[in-house]
Amino acid sequence: MNTLDPLVRRHDLTITPDPHRVLVRPFTPSLEVKPGASSEPSPRILSLFARVMMLTDEEVNRKLDEVLSEFQGRHEHIREIFRTRFAQIRPLIPSDRFLDESRQLLLGSYFINEYSFESTALFNPSIVPAPGNPIENGTCRFILSLRAVGEGHISSITFRTGVVEADGTVRLDPISRFVHSPQPIPAAQYNLAIFRRKLRELGIAPETVKIATEGLPESFVMQDLVNKVKRLRAGDVSYEVLWAGELALITAQANYTVRFDEGTDISSRVLFPYAPAESNGIEDARFVRFIDDDGSTCYYATYTAYDGNVVLPQMLETHDFLEFSICTLNGPAVKNKGMALFPRRINGQYAMLGRQDSENIHIMFSDYLHFWYESEILLRPSEPWELVQLGNCGPPIETPEGWLILTHGVGPMRKYSIGAALLDRDNPRRVIKRLRDPLLRPAPEEREGYVPNVVYSCGGMIHNDMLILPYAISDTASRIATVQVRDLLDAMQPV
């Protein structure tokens, strides 16, 4: 028996995926894209448009009423959704004919579809205190982020809210029936020097970078870069220069800002892949409430962007969970999954955990939040339950005795367990203590799922000297456990 088992309280609360919650996503049949040219409408698009245009006004109104009746209870502002989508596809369907509102709305409805973003799994949670003053009468309000997986194994970020009572009881708020995607904020500014630096780090020769970005202003917007790449495509340039331009465009698209409408419930907000680098998923967001030296507070989350081939560590920033700014992380130490930011600077520097070699937990420091150059091994697998690999389970948590870090270890039969270690507060390179037995391992009823025999977390928090630990079960659903911090620290053994 694990000596920690009696000390850990598993709450009778399971967060399961809900296929009834659906997003509206664009649907465009078979766009034919020619290299160096803009997208042209396929015969399927033109045929669909022609068929709708052949409907009589009576048929249009009857079909539109049917669609509205069927879907307006599933989405807020369904008419506006259809109207917006028609405006997006209007350039693909050239016509001089006047289109009345009913026909526009009906056409818009043919070019969207529903996507059940959490139909497969809802897991790898991370918890932070809510913005503002979350603690009142011993009760702490929190925001829980989760990785949602739907059709095609595409991952997105969704949220829940709730409270932790003074005695550690956890309650989740009811969730919204409706789901919302954010709107991109146009004309974001990009720094030319940073982009040139990033391209060089990606292996592009400095002279090639200079040619590919020549003529861009020191602070440019996306359209400036799009126009530059169009000129490169149309010009007589080498493959290397053209590739550098295309790579710059991909990098710019991975740095963006989105905003949800005021008044939307947090549980209705979904961060769905937006940039090409994220096309196959936004994975394992590790949120942290960061307090800077001047006392200002911001929320950061490191996550993994995946396009089906390349893993790209990214970072998002928000103050209110309404507006999110997303950017790439830069530098030779930015590699692999599982980067986790410390919640404050240490000796004037930012600090981060990582797993650069896929086996050991690393630590790194930087003067700049978005640039990381060197890392060093902090913890290696040492116990039988973690000999395959070791990684973090979220950002470090500060205690009076040191930095509490939650770990995940992989053992025989690829079984995942959650452990913990304690680092020196002033010199987190120094490991003070660590658990010899797992803090949490899959219970018998938690072993079955999409990926069996796994418990995993992307971050916990402390309230009233109690660790609140949300965790995933077999990459399918999520639960919450609590343990007294004192009991956890006393169970650790000195290193």
RAVEN-V144997 format. One record per pair of residues at least 24 apart in sequence whose ideal C-beta (glycine too) atoms are under 8 Angstrom apart, sorted by the first residue. I is the first residue (numbers start at 1). J is the second residue. If there is no record, write none. Layout:
i=(I	I)
j=(J	J)
//
This chain:
i=(2	2	2	3	3	4	4	4	4	4	4	4	7	7	7	7	7	8	8	8	8	8	9	9	9	9	10	10	10	10	11	11	11	11	11	11	13	13	13	13	14	14	14	14	15	15	15	15	15	15	15	15	15	16	16	16	17	17	17	17	17	17	17	17	17	18	18	19	19	19	20	21	21	21	21	21	21	22	22	22	22	22	22	22	23	23	23	23	23	23	23	24	24	24	24	24	24	24	25	25	25	25	25	26	26	26	26	27	27	27	28	28	28	35	36	36	39	41	41	45	45	45	46	48	49	49	49	52	52	52	52	53	53	53	57	57	60	60	60	61	63	64	64	64	64	67	67	74	74	75	76	76	79	81	81	82	82	82	82	83	84	85	85	85	86	115	115	116	116	117	117	117	117	117	117	117	117	118	118	118	118	119	119	119	120	120	120	120	120	121	121	121	121	121	121	121	121	122	122	122	122	122	122	122	122	123	123	123	123	123	123	123	123	123	124	124	124	124	124	124	124	124	125	125	125	125	125	125	125	126	126	126	126	126	126	126	126	126	127	127	127	127	127	127	128	128	128	128	128	128	129	129	129	130	131	131	131	131	131	135	137	138	138	138	139	139	139	139	140	140	140	142	142	143	143	143	144	144	145	145	145	145	146	147	147	147	147	147	148	149	149	152	153	153	154	154	154	155	155	155	155	155	155	156	156	156	156	156	156	157	157	157	157	157	157	158	158	158	158	159	159	159	159	160	160	161	161	164	164	164	164	166	167	168	168	168	168	168	170	170	170	173	175	175	175	176	176	176	176	178	179	179	180	180	180	180	180	180	181	181	182	182	182	182	182	182	183	183	183	183	184	184	184	184	185	185	185	185	185	186	187	187	187	188	188	188	188	188	189	189	189	190	190	190	190	190	190	190	191	191	192	192	192	192	192	193	194	194	195	195	195	197	198	198	198	199	199	199	199	201	201	201	202	204	204	204	204	205	208	208	208	208	209	211	211	211	212	212	212	212	212	213	213	213	222	222	225	225	250	250	250	251	253	254	254	254	254	254	254	254	255	255	255	256	256	257	257	257	257	258	258	258	259	259	259	260	260	262	266	269	271	271	273	274	275	275	276	277	277	277	277	277	278	278	278	278	279	279	280	280	280	281	281	283	284	284	284	285	285	286	286	286	286	286	286	286	286	286	287	287	287	288	288	288	288	288	288	288	289	290	290	290	291	291	292	292	293	293	293	300	300	302	302	302	302	302	304	304	311	311	313	313	315	315	315	327	328	329	329	329	330	330	330	331	331	331	331	332	332	332	333	333	333	333	333	333	334	337	338	338	340	340	340	340	340	341	342	342	342	342	343	343	343	343	344	346	346	347	351	353	353	353	353	353	354	355	355	355	355	358	359	359	360	361	361	361	361	361	363	363	376	378	378	378	378	379	379	379	379	381	383	383	383	383	384	384	385	385	385	385	385	385	385	385	386	386	386	386	387	388	393	393	393	393	393	393	393	394	394	394	394	395	396	396	397	397	397	397	398	399	399	399	401	401	401	402	403	404	404	404	404	404	406	406	406	406	406	408	408	409	413	414	415	415	415	415	416	416	416	416	416	417	417	417	418	418	418	418	418	420	420	421	421	422	422	431	432	432	433	433	433	433	433	434	434	434	435	435	435	436	437	439	439	439	440	440	440	442	442	446	446	446	447	448	449	449	449	449	449	450	450	450	451	451)
j=(437	438	441	437	491	435	437	438	439	483	488	491	483	484	487	488	491	439	440	481	482	483	168	481	482	483	443	479	480	481	169	170	479	480	481	482	170	172	479	480	473	477	478	479	122	125	144	146	160	172	477	478	479	122	476	477	118	119	120	121	122	148	149	476	477	118	122	116	118	119	116	116	117	118	175	177	179	74	75	114	115	116	117	179	114	115	117	179	181	270	272	75	81	112	113	114	115	181	112	113	114	115	272	85	88	111	112	111	112	113	89	92	111	233	233	234	92	92	93	89	92	93	93	110	93	95	107	103	106	107	110	95	97	103	100	102	102	103	106	102	106	102	105	106	109	106	109	114	178	178	178	180	105	108	112	106	108	109	112	108	108	109	111	112	111	150	151	150	151	148	150	154	156	158	179	270	272	148	149	150	158	149	150	151	149	150	151	153	450	147	148	149	449	450	475	476	477	146	147	148	149	158	476	477	478	147	149	456	472	473	475	476	477	478	283	284	456	457	458	472	475	478	457	458	459	470	471	472	478	285	286	287	301	394	457	458	459	470	287	459	460	461	468	470	287	288	289	299	459	461	289	461	463	161	297	299	319	320	321	463	166	165	166	464	163	164	165	166	164	463	464	461	468	266	287	321	172	470	285	287	301	458	478	282	283	284	285	458	270	281	450	280	280	281	273	280	281	273	280	281	282	283	306	270	271	272	273	281	282	270	271	282	285	301	303	267	269	270	271	266	267	269	321	266	267	266	267	463	464	466	468	464	464	463	464	466	468	482	468	480	482	267	265	267	268	264	265	267	268	268	268	270	260	261	264	268	269	270	270	272	258	259	260	269	271	324	258	259	260	261	256	257	258	274	256	257	258	259	323	222	221	222	223	221	222	255	256	257	219	220	221	219	220	221	222	225	252	255	218	219	216	217	218	219	220	218	330	370	248	251	252	330	251	328	330	244	247	248	251	330	331	332	247	240	243	244	247	240	238	240	241	244	244	237	241	244	241	242	244	245	248	244	245	248	252	253	249	252	275	276	277	328	277	278	305	312	314	326	327	328	326	327	328	325	326	323	324	325	326	323	324	326	322	323	324	322	323	322	321	321	316	324	305	326	305	326	307	305	307	310	312	314	305	306	307	314	307	308	306	307	308	305	306	337	337	338	458	316	458	338	339	340	341	392	394	395	458	459	395	458	459	340	341	342	343	394	395	459	343	341	343	344	343	344	344	345	344	345	348	341	369	329	339	340	341	352	337	338	336	337	337	339	341	369	370	370	370	370	371	372	370	371	372	366	371	372	373	372	373	374	362	364	372	373	374	375	372	391	391	392	392	394	395	396	459	395	395	396	403	428	395	396	397	398	398	426	428	426	428	378	392	395	396	405	392	389	390	391	392	389	389	390	390	390	391	392	405	407	428	429	429	423	428	429	431	407	421	431	434	409	409	419	436	437	411	412	409	411	415	417	419	437	438	441	410	411	417	419	411	414	418	456	457	458	459	460	471	457	458	459	460	459	423	428	460	461	462	467	425	462	485	489	425	432	489	432	428	462	467	485	488	489	439	457	459	460	469	456	457	438	453	453	441	442	453	454	442	453	454	455	456	441	442	455	455	456	457	469	471	488	492	492	495	489	492	495	494	495	489	492	493	494	495	492	493	495	491	492	493	493	491	469	483	488	469	471	481	473	474	473	474	479	474	474	473	474	475	476	477	474	475	476	475	476)
//
